[in-house]
């Protein structure tokens, strides 16, 4: 399931394999999100509940995982970033290989995370 809304869920998207770039994008945005992700807490969140803005429970995980059309697999956890956004294990992968497929609303959230990280 994907979430493209004003919630605190970040990069729960489902890009298509034809949208994948041939070369990775390893710019400042990717590096900043990677750093934020490396410091995230793992657990579960209720991203499939569209009425929720993100109930995060640290620890544990899901029974399954998500597979991108290109074959890349997610982990079975959600991640709470330092600024309060919740994301998945594919967030950095999406920025590297599916940048053009990321909706404007989600890139706005990415830029907000980067601004937060640069102030922290």
N, C-alpha and C positions, 0 to 999 in steps of 0.2 A: 504494500500500500504506500502511496506517496502522499506527502503533505506539502502543499504550496499555499500557504496562508500567512496570516500575521501572528501566528503562535510562536512560541520559543523553540519549536522544532526546526532543525537546520539540516538541509540537504537530504531529506527523505524523498528522493526523486527516483524515477525509473527511466533513465536514458536508453536509447536504442543503439545497437552496435554500430550502425552507420553514422552515428554522431560522434564516435570516438576519434580523437585526433591520433595521428600516426606517431607524433613525438610528444613526450610529456612536457607540461608547462611547469617549470620549477622556478617560479618568480617569488617575489616578496610575499605575495598573498598566500601562495601555497606553503611557503616556509613558516609564515605566522600561524596559519591554521594548524599545521603539523605540530608546532610547538605547543599550541593551546590543547590540541588533542592528546599530546604526550603527558600532559598534566591533569587530564580529565579523570573523574571518578566513574567506574563502571557499575552498571546495574540494569534496571528495566524501567521503562516509561510507557505510558498509555497513549502512544502516538496514534493508534487506530481509533481511539475515541475522539471523534471530531468535536465533541463538546468540551473536551479537556484542553487546557493550555499547558499541560505537562506535569503530571504527577510522577516524580522520579523516586525510585527505591534503590538505594545502594546495595550492591551485592547481587548474587544470583544471575540468572540469564534466561533466555528463551529456549524452547526445545528445538527450534529450527534456525535457519538463516536465509538470507536473500541472495539470489544469484543475478548478476547483471547479464544482459544479453550477450556480452563478450565472454562470459564464463567466470568472471571474477566473483568470489564469494565474500559475503560479509561475515562478521563474527556473529555470535548469538547474544550480544549485549547492546545496550544503549549507553551513551556517554554524556555525563553532565560536565559541561565546560565551565571554566572559572567565572564567566560572565552570566551564568544561569541558563544558557541555551543548552538544548539537548540534541545530540546528533548520533550518528551510527559509525561503524568502523570503516565505511567506504567514503567518508567525507573528504579526506585528502586525495584519495584515488579519483573521485569525481572532479576535483579541482585540477588535477594533473591531466586527465584524459578526456573529460567531458565538459570542459569549461564552457564551450559554445552551447551546450544543451541545458545549462543551469538557468532557470527562469530569473528574470530581473528581480523579482521579489526575494528570491533566495540569495542572489548576489548582494542585494542590499543588506541582508543579514550577515553575510560573510564580511562585508566591508565594516559593518558595525562591530563584529567580533575583532577585526584587525585594529580598528580604532581603540577599542577597549584594551587590547593587548599592548598597544603602543603607549597607552597612558599608565598601564600597571607597572 
